[in-house]
């Protein structure tokens, strides 16, 4: 039971880091073009290099 004293704060800290990473991704516009991905996989054109 003493191990819970360490595991609970560590798990809360890691969960908070994950939540901060998610909000950072939202704020830095990582999810701006969900429509583009769905259209891009349906095209016949194949591009070896990603667009910059």
mmCIF file of the N, C-alpha and C atoms, coordinates in Angstrom:
data_MODEL
# 
_entry.id   MODEL 
# 
loop_
_atom_site.group_PDB 
_atom_site.id 
_atom_site.type_symbol 
_atom_site.label_atom_id 
_atom_site.label_alt_id 
_atom_site.label_comp_id 
_atom_site.label_asym_id 
_atom_site.label_entity_id 
_atom_site.label_seq_id 
_atom_site.pdbx_PDB_ins_code 
_atom_site.Cartn_x 
_atom_site.Cartn_y 
_atom_site.Cartn_z 
_atom_site.occupancy 
_atom_site.B_iso_or_equiv 
_atom_site.pdbx_formal_charge 
_atom_site.auth_seq_id 
_atom_site.auth_comp_id 
_atom_site.auth_asym_id 
_atom_site.auth_atom_id 
_atom_site.pdbx_PDB_model_num 
ATOM 1   N N  . UNK A 1 1  ? 0.815   -1.197 0.000   1.00 0.00 ? 1  UNK A N  1 
ATOM 2   C CA . UNK A 1 1  ? 0.000   0.000  0.000   1.00 0.00 ? 1  UNK A CA 1 
ATOM 3   C C  . UNK A 1 1  ? 0.859   1.260  0.000   1.00 0.00 ? 1  UNK A C  1 
ATOM 4   N N  . UNK A 1 2  ? 2.090   1.155  0.480   1.00 0.00 ? 2  UNK A N  1 
ATOM 5   C CA . UNK A 1 2  ? 2.961   2.335  0.490   1.00 0.00 ? 2  UNK A CA 1 
ATOM 6   C C  . UNK A 1 2  ? 3.345   2.779  -0.911  1.00 0.00 ? 2  UNK A C  1 
ATOM 7   N N  . UNK A 1 3  ? 3.305   1.866  -1.862  1.00 0.00 ? 3  UNK A N  1 
ATOM 8   C CA . UNK A 1 3  ? 3.665   2.224  -3.228  1.00 0.00 ? 3  UNK A CA 1 
ATOM 9   C C  . UNK A 1 3  ? 2.637   3.183  -3.831  1.00 0.00 ? 3  UNK A C  1 
ATOM 10  N N  . UNK A 1 4  ? 1.412   3.176  -3.342  1.00 0.00 ? 4  UNK A N  1 
ATOM 11  C CA . UNK A 1 4  ? 0.392   4.092  -3.838  1.00 0.00 ? 4  UNK A CA 1 
ATOM 12  C C  . UNK A 1 4  ? 0.741   5.545  -3.541  1.00 0.00 ? 4  UNK A C  1 
ATOM 13  N N  . UNK A 1 5  ? 1.505   5.774  -2.497  1.00 0.00 ? 5  UNK A N  1 
ATOM 14  C CA . UNK A 1 5  ? 1.936   7.132  -2.165  1.00 0.00 ? 5  UNK A CA 1 
ATOM 15  C C  . UNK A 1 5  ? 2.770   7.708  -3.305  1.00 0.00 ? 5  UNK A C  1 
ATOM 16  N N  . UNK A 1 6  ? 3.490   6.860  -4.028  1.00 0.00 ? 6  UNK A N  1 
ATOM 17  C CA . UNK A 1 6  ? 4.316   7.306  -5.145  1.00 0.00 ? 6  UNK A CA 1 
ATOM 18  C C  . UNK A 1 6  ? 3.568   7.229  -6.467  1.00 0.00 ? 6  UNK A C  1 
ATOM 19  N N  . UNK A 1 7  ? 2.770   6.189  -6.653  1.00 0.00 ? 7  UNK A N  1 
ATOM 20  C CA . UNK A 1 7  ? 2.134   5.973  -7.947  1.00 0.00 ? 7  UNK A CA 1 
ATOM 21  C C  . UNK A 1 7  ? 1.030   6.975  -8.256  1.00 0.00 ? 7  UNK A C  1 
ATOM 22  N N  . UNK A 1 8  ? 0.267   7.378  -7.272  1.00 0.00 ? 8  UNK A N  1 
ATOM 23  C CA . UNK A 1 8  ? -0.833  8.302  -7.526  1.00 0.00 ? 8  UNK A CA 1 
ATOM 24  C C  . UNK A 1 8  ? -0.313  9.670  -7.979  1.00 0.00 ? 8  UNK A C  1 
ATOM 25  N N  . UNK A 1 9  ? 0.645   10.300 -7.296  1.00 0.00 ? 9  UNK A N  1 
ATOM 26  C CA . UNK A 1 9  ? 1.151   11.587 -7.811  1.00 0.00 ? 9  UNK A CA 1 
ATOM 27  C C  . UNK A 1 9  ? 1.846   11.466 -9.167  1.00 0.00 ? 9  UNK A C  1 
ATOM 28  N N  . UNK A 1 10 ? 2.561   10.366 -9.383  1.00 0.00 ? 10 UNK A N  1 
ATOM 29  C CA . UNK A 1 10 ? 3.230   10.181 -10.673 1.00 0.00 ? 10 UNK A CA 1 
ATOM 30  C C  . UNK A 1 10 ? 2.200   10.050 -11.787 1.00 0.00 ? 10 UNK A C  1 
ATOM 31  N N  . UNK A 1 11 ? 1.137   9.297  -11.560 1.00 0.00 ? 11 UNK A N  1 
ATOM 32  C CA . UNK A 1 11 ? 0.117   9.137  -12.590 1.00 0.00 ? 11 UNK A CA 1 
ATOM 33  C C  . UNK A 1 11 ? -0.632  10.438 -12.832 1.00 0.00 ? 11 UNK A C  1 
ATOM 34  N N  . UNK A 1 12 ? -0.884  11.224 -11.792 1.00 0.00 ? 12 UNK A N  1 
ATOM 35  C CA . UNK A 1 12 ? -1.528  12.527 -11.978 1.00 0.00 ? 12 UNK A CA 1 
ATOM 36  C C  . UNK A 1 12 ? -0.614  13.484 -12.748 1.00 0.00 ? 12 UNK A C  1 
ATOM 37  N N  . UNK A 1 13 ? 0.667   13.438 -12.449 1.00 0.00 ? 13 UNK A N  1 
ATOM 38  C CA . UNK A 1 13 ? 1.626   14.279 -13.163 1.00 0.00 ? 13 UNK A CA 1 
ATOM 39  C C  . UNK A 1 13 ? 1.697   13.907 -14.643 1.00 0.00 ? 13 UNK A C  1 
ATOM 40  N N  . UNK A 1 14 ? 1.771   12.613 -14.943 1.00 0.00 ? 14 UNK A N  1 
ATOM 41  C CA . UNK A 1 14 ? 1.836   12.174 -16.338 1.00 0.00 ? 14 UNK A CA 1 
ATOM 42  C C  . UNK A 1 14 ? 0.537   12.473 -17.083 1.00 0.00 ? 14 UNK A C  1 
ATOM 43  N N  . UNK A 1 15 ? -0.592  12.326 -16.409 1.00 0.00 ? 15 UNK A N  1 
ATOM 44  C CA . UNK A 1 15 ? -1.866  12.691 -17.019 1.00 0.00 ? 15 UNK A CA 1 
ATOM 45  C C  . UNK A 1 15 ? -1.933  14.176 -17.311 1.00 0.00 ? 15 UNK A C  1 
ATOM 46  N N  . UNK A 1 16 ? -1.424  14.993 -16.398 1.00 0.00 ? 16 UNK A N  1 
ATOM 47  C CA . UNK A 1 16 ? -1.375  16.439 -16.624 1.00 0.00 ? 16 UNK A CA 1 
ATOM 48  C C  . UNK A 1 16 ? -0.467  16.804 -17.788 1.00 0.00 ? 16 UNK A C  1 
ATOM 49  N N  . UNK A 1 17 ? 0.664   16.105 -17.902 1.00 0.00 ? 17 UNK A N  1 
ATOM 50  C CA . UNK A 1 17 ? 1.549   16.344 -19.050 1.00 0.00 ? 17 UNK A CA 1 
ATOM 51  C C  . UNK A 1 17 ? 0.856   15.998 -20.364 1.00 0.00 ? 17 UNK A C  1 
ATOM 52  N N  . UNK A 1 18 ? 0.125   14.902 -20.369 1.00 0.00 ? 18 UNK A N  1 
ATOM 53  C CA . UNK A 1 18 ? -0.611  14.526 -21.572 1.00 0.00 ? 18 UNK A CA 1 
ATOM 54  C C  . UNK A 1 18 ? -1.677  15.549 -21.919 1.00 0.00 ? 18 UNK A C  1 
ATOM 55  N N  . UNK A 1 19 ? -2.355  16.060 -20.917 1.00 0.00 ? 19 UNK A N  1 
ATOM 56  C CA . UNK A 1 19 ? -3.384  17.078 -21.143 1.00 0.00 ? 19 UNK A CA 1 
ATOM 57  C C  . UNK A 1 19 ? -2.763  18.370 -21.662 1.00 0.00 ? 19 UNK A C  1 
ATOM 58  N N  . UNK A 1 20 ? -1.625  18.760 -21.093 1.00 0.00 ? 20 UNK A N  1 
ATOM 59  C CA . UNK A 1 20 ? -0.926  19.951 -21.586 1.00 0.00 ? 20 UNK A CA 1 
ATOM 60  C C  . UNK A 1 20 ? -0.445  19.765 -23.023 1.00 0.00 ? 20 UNK A C  1 
ATOM 61  N N  . UNK A 1 21 ? 0.032   18.589 -23.354 1.00 0.00 ? 21 UNK A N  1 
ATOM 62  C CA . UNK A 1 21 ? 0.470   18.319 -24.729 1.00 0.00 ? 21 UNK A CA 1 
ATOM 63  C C  . UNK A 1 21 ? -0.714  18.388 -25.696 1.00 0.00 ? 21 UNK A C  1 
ATOM 64  N N  . UNK A 1 22 ? -1.868  17.907 -25.266 1.00 0.00 ? 22 UNK A N  1 
ATOM 65  C CA . UNK A 1 22 ? -3.058  17.970 -26.110 1.00 0.00 ? 22 UNK A CA 1 
ATOM 66  C C  . UNK A 1 22 ? -3.486  19.415 -26.344 1.00 0.00 ? 22 UNK A C  1 
ATOM 67  N N  . UNK A 1 23 ? -3.496  20.227 -25.277 1.00 0.00 ? 23 UNK A N  1 
ATOM 68  C CA . UNK A 1 23 ? -3.873  21.635 -25.438 1.00 0.00 ? 23 UNK A CA 1 
ATOM 69  C C  . UNK A 1 23 ? -2.844  22.394 -26.260 1.00 0.00 ? 23 UNK A C  1 
ATOM 70  N N  . UNK A 1 24 ? -1.561  22.038 -26.132 1.00 0.00 ? 24 UNK A N  1 
ATOM 71  C CA . UNK A 1 24 ? -0.542  22.658 -26.968 1.00 0.00 ? 24 UNK A CA 1 
ATOM 72  C C  . UNK A 1 24 ? -0.785  22.330 -28.438 1.00 0.00 ? 24 UNK A C  1 
ATOM 73  N N  . UNK A 1 25 ? -1.142  21.081 -28.733 1.00 0.00 ? 25 UNK A N  1 
ATOM 74  C CA . UNK A 1 25 ? -1.407  20.689 -30.114 1.00 0.00 ? 25 UNK A CA 1 
ATOM 75  C C  . UNK A 1 25 ? -2.621  21.427 -30.668 1.00 0.00 ? 25 UNK A C  1 
ATOM 76  N N  . UNK A 1 26 ? -3.630  21.634 -29.842 1.00 0.00 ? 26 UNK A N  1 
ATOM 77  C CA . UNK A 1 26 ? -4.782  22.403 -30.289 1.00 0.00 ? 26 UNK A CA 1 
ATOM 78  C C  . UNK A 1 26 ? -4.405  23.849 -30.566 1.00 0.00 ? 26 UNK A C  1 
ATOM 79  N N  . UNK A 1 27 ? -3.617  24.441 -29.679 1.00 0.00 ? 27 UNK A N  1 
ATOM 80  C CA . UNK A 1 27 ? -3.256  25.851 -29.810 1.00 0.00 ? 27 UNK A CA 1 
ATOM 81  C C  . UNK A 1 27 ? -2.310  26.086 -30.981 1.00 0.00 ? 27 UNK A C  1 
ATOM 82  N N  . UNK A 1 28 ? -1.462  25.113 -31.301 1.00 0.00 ? 28 UNK A N  1 
ATOM 83  C CA . UNK A 1 28 ? -0.524  25.283 -32.408 1.00 0.00 ? 28 UNK A CA 1 
ATOM 84  C C  . UNK A 1 28 ? -1.105  24.794 -33.728 1.00 0.00 ? 28 UNK A C  1 
ATOM 85  N N  . UNK A 1 29 ? -2.418  24.594 -33.778 1.00 0.00 ? 29 UNK A N  1 
ATOM 86  C CA . UNK A 1 29 ? -3.166  24.279 -35.009 1.00 0.00 ? 29 UNK A CA 1 
ATOM 87  C C  . UNK A 1 29 ? -2.708  22.975 -35.656 1.00 0.00 ? 29 UNK A C  1 
ATOM 88  N N  . UNK A 1 30 ? -2.493  21.946 -34.857 1.00 0.00 ? 30 UNK A N  1 
ATOM 89  C CA . UNK A 1 30 ? -2.104  20.651 -35.401 1.00 0.00 ? 30 UNK A CA 1 
ATOM 90  C C  . UNK A 1 30 ? -3.279  19.935 -36.061 1.00 0.00 ? 30 UNK A C  1 
ATOM 91  N N  . UNK A 1 31 ? -4.493  20.323 -35.725 1.00 0.00 ? 31 UNK A N  1 
ATOM 92  C CA . UNK A 1 31 ? -5.682  19.632 -36.218 1.00 0.00 ? 31 UNK A CA 1 
ATOM 93  C C  . UNK A 1 31 ? -6.502  20.544 -37.122 1.00 0.00 ? 31 UNK A C  1 
ATOM 94  N N  . UNK A 1 32 ? -5.839  21.378 -37.926 1.00 0.00 ? 32 UNK A N  1 
ATOM 95  C CA . UNK A 1 32 ? -6.542  22.367 -38.733 1.00 0.00 ? 32 UNK A CA 1 
ATOM 96  C C  . UNK A 1 32 ? -7.214  21.788 -39.971 1.00 0.00 ? 32 UNK A C  1 
ATOM 97  N N  . UNK A 1 33 ? -6.686  20.742 -40.556 1.00 0.00 ? 33 UNK A N  1 
ATOM 98  C CA . UNK A 1 33 ? -7.163  20.296 -41.858 1.00 0.00 ? 33 UNK A CA 1 
ATOM 99  C C  . UNK A 1 33 ? -7.635  18.844 -41.840 1.00 0.00 ? 33 UNK A C  1 
ATOM 100 N N  . UNK A 1 34 ? -8.698  18.523 -41.095 1.00 0.00 ? 34 UNK A N  1 
ATOM 101 C CA . UNK A 1 34 ? -9.170  17.135 -41.111 1.00 0.00 ? 34 UNK A CA 1 
ATOM 102 C C  . UNK A 1 34 ? -9.803  16.746 -42.438 1.00 0.00 ? 34 UNK A C  1 
ATOM 103 N N  . UNK A 1 35 ? -10.360 17.714 -43.163 1.00 0.00 ? 35 UNK A N  1 
ATOM 104 C CA . UNK A 1 35 ? -10.960 17.420 -44.468 1.00 0.00 ? 35 UNK A CA 1 
ATOM 105 C C  . UNK A 1 35 ? -9.893  17.099 -45.506 1.00 0.00 ? 35 UNK A C  1 
ATOM 106 N N  . UNK A 1 36 ? -8.767  17.788 -45.440 1.00 0.00 ? 36 UNK A N  1 
ATOM 107 C CA . UNK A 1 36 ? -7.710  17.589 -46.427 1.00 0.00 ? 36 UNK A CA 1 
ATOM 108 C C  . UNK A 1 36 ? -7.151  16.187 -46.401 1.00 0.00 ? 36 UNK A C  1 
ATOM 109 N N  . UNK A 1 37 ? -6.983  15.620 -45.236 1.00 0.00 ? 37 UNK A N  1 
ATOM 110 C CA . UNK A 1 37 ? -6.469  14.251 -45.146 1.00 0.00 ? 37 UNK A CA 1 
ATOM 111 C C  . UNK A 1 37 ? -7.427  13.258 -45.776 1.00 0.00 ? 37 UNK A C  1 
ATOM 112 N N  . UNK A 1 38 ? -8.697  13.450 -45.554 1.00 0.00 ? 38 UNK A N  1 
ATOM 113 C CA . UNK A 1 38 ? -9.661  12.503 -46.112 1.00 0.00 ? 38 UNK A CA 1 
ATOM 114 C C  . UNK A 1 38 ? -9.727  12.615 -47.631 1.00 0.00 ? 38 UNK A C  1 
ATOM 115 N N  . UNK A 1 39 ? -9.521  13.794 -48.174 1.00 0.00 ? 39 UNK A N  1 
ATOM 116 C CA . UNK A 1 39 ? -9.508  13.942 -49.631 1.00 0.00 ? 39 UNK A CA 1 
ATOM 117 C C  . UNK A 1 39 ? -8.187  13.479 -50.224 1.00 0.00 ? 39 UNK A C  1 
ATOM 118 N N  . UNK A 1 40 ? -7.117  13.672 -49.487 1.00 0.00 ? 40 UNK A N  1 
ATOM 119 C CA . UNK A 1 40 ? -5.789  13.335 -49.992 1.00 0.00 ? 40 UNK A CA 1 
ATOM 120 C C  . UNK A 1 40 ? -5.613  11.826 -50.181 1.00 0.00 ? 40 UNK A C  1 
ATOM 121 N N  . UNK A 1 41 ? -6.220  11.003 -49.334 1.00 0.00 ? 41 UNK A N  1 
ATOM 122 C CA . UNK A 1 41 ? -6.020  9.566  -49.476 1.00 0.00 ? 41 UNK A CA 1 
ATOM 123 C C  . UNK A 1 41 ? -6.844  8.988  -50.621 1.00 0.00 ? 41 UNK A C  1 
ATOM 124 N N  . UNK A 1 42 ? -7.805  9.754  -51.127 1.00 0.00 ? 42 UNK A N  1 
ATOM 125 C CA . UNK A 1 42 ? -8.651  9.254  -52.202 1.00 0.00 ? 42 UNK A CA 1 
ATOM 126 C C  . UNK A 1 42 ? -8.146  9.643  -53.584 1.00 0.00 ? 42 UNK A C  1 
ATOM 127 N N  . UNK A 1 43 ? -7.133  10.478 -53.684 1.00 0.00 ? 43 UNK A N  1 
ATOM 128 C CA . UNK A 1 43 ? -6.649  10.906 -54.995 1.00 0.00 ? 43 UNK A CA 1 
ATOM 129 C C  . UNK A 1 43 ? -5.768  9.834  -55.615 1.00 0.00 ? 43 UNK A C  1 
ATOM 130 N N  . UNK A 1 44 ? -5.694  9.856  -56.919 1.00 0.00 ? 44 UNK A N  1 
ATOM 131 C CA . UNK A 1 44 ? -4.852  8.908  -57.654 1.00 0.00 ? 44 UNK A CA 1 
ATOM 132 C C  . UNK A 1 44 ? -3.402  9.372  -57.712 1.00 0.00 ? 44 UNK A C  1 
ATOM 133 N N  . UNK A 1 45 ? -3.174  10.668 -57.488 1.00 0.00 ? 45 UNK A N  1 
ATOM 134 C CA . UNK A 1 45 ? -1.809  11.205 -57.558 1.00 0.00 ? 45 UNK A CA 1 
ATOM 135 C C  . UNK A 1 45 ? -1.027  10.742 -56.338 1.00 0.00 ? 45 UNK A C  1 
ATOM 136 N N  . UNK A 1 46 ? 0.185   10.280 -56.591 1.00 0.00 ? 46 UNK A N  1 
ATOM 137 C CA . UNK A 1 46 ? 1.048   9.820  -55.502 1.00 0.00 ? 46 UNK A CA 1 
ATOM 138 C C  . UNK A 1 46 ? 2.246   10.738 -55.441 1.00 0.00 ? 46 UNK A C  1 
ATOM 139 N N  . UNK A 1 47 ? 2.499   11.288 -54.269 1.00 0.00 ? 47 UNK A N  1 
ATOM 140 C CA . UNK A 1 47 ? 3.599   12.212 -54.082 1.00 0.00 ? 47 UNK A CA 1 
ATOM 141 C C  . UNK A 1 47 ? 4.560   11.622 -53.048 1.00 0.00 ? 47 UNK A C  1 
ATOM 142 N N  . UNK A 1 48 ? 5.808   11.427 -53.465 1.00 0.00 ? 48 UNK A N  1 
ATOM 143 C CA . UNK A 1 48 ? 6.794   10.856 -52.549 1.00 0.00 ? 48 UNK A CA 1 
ATOM 144 C C  . UNK A 1 48 ? 7.189   11.808 -51.442 1.00 0.00 ? 48 UNK A C  1 
ATOM 145 N N  . UNK A 1 49 ? 7.115   13.082 -51.712 1.00 0.00 ? 49 UNK A N  1 
ATOM 146 C CA . UNK A 1 49 ? 7.589   14.077 -50.762 1.00 0.00 ? 49 UNK A CA 1 
ATOM 147 C C  . UNK A 1 49 ? 6.393   14.856 -50.201 1.00 0.00 ? 49 UNK A C  1 
ATOM 148 N N  . UNK A 1 50 ? 6.342   15.014 -48.897 1.00 0.00 ? 50 UNK A N  1 
ATOM 149 C CA . UNK A 1 50 ? 5.234   15.806 -48.313 1.00 0.00 ? 50 UNK A CA 1 
ATOM 150 C C  . UNK A 1 50 ? 5.357   17.279 -48.692 1.00 0.00 ? 50 UNK A C  1 
ATOM 151 N N  . UNK A 1 51 ? 4.220   17.946 -48.749 1.00 0.00 ? 51 UNK A N  1 
ATOM 152 C CA . UNK A 1 51 ? 4.212   19.364 -49.070 1.00 0.00 ? 51 UNK A CA 1 
ATOM 153 C C  . UNK A 1 51 ? 4.707   20.162 -47.889 1.00 0.00 ? 51 UNK A C  1 
ATOM 154 N N  . UNK A 1 52 ? 5.451   21.205 -48.166 1.00 0.00 ? 52 UNK A N  1 
ATOM 155 C CA . UNK A 1 52 ? 6.021   22.029 -47.091 1.00 0.00 ? 52 UNK A CA 1 
ATOM 156 C C  . UNK A 1 52 ? 5.293   23.322 -46.967 1.00 0.00 ? 52 UNK A C  1 
# 
